[in-house]
């Protein structure tokens, strides 16, 4: 199979398939969660767009929109195209792996390092997408009026991006994490929540924001330290099972 991006669970997947082919148990299959691990591997294939031989095309599931309450005006603006398109695959991944992770936790325990590192790896993958997307967002020109809300002066695309990312953070609150991963998650959650509150305030008090377009975008810098966390989580699984 030729692919540009490697599935993080590729070695684990191969070990399970080899065990099934030759009928010989190994450290991974002895855990009794092979079916769940393969399902999570398939979900990661979908997320990274990895196609295997004789595999039919899959349909991409788009995530729902995050809505601000209680203002109908805000709800009609925030949470549409950009955030949904940007993080639809991420929310689909989280929904797809949740049941399998719960099953692994029931079989192994919440403190089992294999389960905890695997769950943390999924969290890190999702966070990395949100963080890199928000940090790399290019603020539009002041004269690009279509990108700004006419009443509040808020950059609509950045607003949608932040609230789409916040939905991912909210979904991740149900996932178990290692201490390192949770600390990273919590620090970034507070940062993006603060930005969301600033945007919400700009919508609710538009007169004070009409001449401050720069206040609604480009001010958030999340801690992009997750690439090492992902490697640490997945290497932890492989080291334990080696």
Secondary structure, DSSP 8 states (H G I E B T S, - for coil): ---SS--TTHHHHHHHHHHHHHT---TTGGGS-HHHHHHHHHHHHHHHT---TT--------------SS-HHHHTTTTSHHHHHHHHHHHHHHHHHHHHHHHHHHHH-TT-HHHHHHHHHHHHHHHHHHHHHHHT-----TT-GGGB-TTT--BHHHHHHHHHHHHHHHHHTTS---HHHHHHHHHHHHHHHHHHHHHHHHHHTGGGGTT-GGGGSS-------HHHHHHHHHHHHHHHH-
